[in-house]
């Protein structure tokens, strides 16, 4: 469970206080559901992508898209089918396959999905897990609740890590062509299931070890916990919180449709 | 003098759900009494119950791993049967054999700080203790590094740093010397000897470092612990291991004739958790290995032995240079199907519910093998490696899981096999046997080890990694 979502990098996001940054994340996530012009949504996605690129590198910045690619494809394939009204653009016999309204809705849906994904991912990439814990506690969560949340944030990446590890192990055990290796897309697809199952089993097996280690390290004691880390907002927390409100507000003022 | 640890008539049996026959007890009527300040060594074969006993002493078993426990354990005179692990943390600290089981946090500093925070230690003292512990174990410059990005030896040092920081009067250490290079083994030994409290070390091999340095020598055999003089215990344990500690005999195999050669390799392995202008890099001017050879790869913790191994077996990319097998440049899948790699941590390579499934997995992909032939191969392989086909690998000991990993590659019959720290968690005899079996068909073996005596007795040539460069060196030096 030592999987970390933090990626060392450069830029303002690494200096931005974890508490203020968390507030910005919440405001931006709410904002994408408010009446905003489509160009505004895509500007937000572009800004988040460029921030990720600047903070890390291009390959890393593409990672969130890769992660949600499957869901995006499903969205693109099936969302148009759920909108029948409006101007029909493509028709299959009597059936309106794609309408203008469907495309508009799909565009908004994809932009929202990408926007939220990038905003949350940027927070996780640029904030050490211990600072996220402290930020959650600053907002009033108990230590245990904050710990459970940060462990939950790590659990999905941990399963992903296990999946890669098992894939590596399976790759080393694959048969050679001389041995009559079974190849092809069908075989590759068939190979995914044991890998996914094994990754889930590994994740489940880690739970007793995690519980064991937490208790052995003192989780459960009545003593008031102290903290090794401190959140320090350079220039004052008020300034950071002000910036955290200003970013979504400016965005809203420029792109709202009211 | 007071009694620090008193174990009386302790028995333990893991609970297995759905099993037809009741499982055998792991521990049977264990009695052991240690005075305050004593240093005890308990030798036991893999799967003899060392890890189970060490966890029972910290009240972690059967709390987190179901089983039936009988008998009493007293630490400092207190019966721990009603104690929780967090109540015991000021009295006893465990260093687990597999560091991955115990690590929780995403940076080294946070890992050391976590138990101190639980104890409510005031911040200034806490910061000092974290810094001192990390400095002592050579990890201060890695304070913000994610343990996931560290080598096995570095992780073990991190666990030792946590143990030092908490400084409980009783240390329970399960194979603590494994994965450590010579420098850190010496430090660990000196820390054990300097400690005013009590230390119990569990080990499956009798290392040079143990000679004369403990005041109690015990043997965990058949689920019970017997303590005798050092000499008697070593003789008894050697007999149990059936240890013939002589250089491996050169047998005449029907050798295949393959050579793997690397020239001017450059490997870069950046860490995600810290920014660095100079990421970890490794240079390999020349490296080669031919069928039938056993070559040792040595170097300090974190030198890049596992990194090089991952490149040699095609899991990680190269920056520069080339790897050839029999003169042809090979990369990616070509390497993966020719170079086997037994990971340092066997859990990275074992995932299926039974030994039978694990051994059969690779064979299922080979088209020309019939079900009966497959079953036959799996059964005979399990016999060779002393494995029970119906065992659940998750319930097997660390050493037994290493044997299972080796058995998988025996079936795959790769021309080249890299074995990462085989000697950790298994006896010398078992390690020799594994290498002999893997060499049967002429495979070339690269052994990664910190144990010079082991290297001297098993390898014909050696490469050393130092200062980011791999170069040939004298065996066992």
Interface residues (C-beta under 8 A of the other chain):
Chain A: X1 X2 X3 X4 X6 X7 X8 X9 X10 X128 X129 X130 X154 X161 X165 X166 X168 X169 X170 X171 X172 X173 X174 X175 X176 X179 X180 X181 X182 X194 X198 X201 X202 X205 X208 X209 X210 X211 X212 X213 X214 X215 X216 X217 X218 X219 X220 X221 X223 X224 X225 X226 X227 X228 X229 X230
Chain B: X55 X58 X60 X63 X64 X65 X84 X85 X86 X87 X89 X93 X94 X100 X101 X102 X103 X104 X105 X106 X107 X109 X110 X113 X114 X115 X116 X117 X118 X119 X120 X121 X122 X123 X126 X127 X130 X144 X146 X147 X148 X162 X271 X272 X273 X274 X275 X276 X313 X314 X315 X333 X336 X337 X338 X340 X341 X343 X347 X348 X349 X350 X351 X352 X353 X361 X362 X365 X366 X367 X368 X394 X408 X412
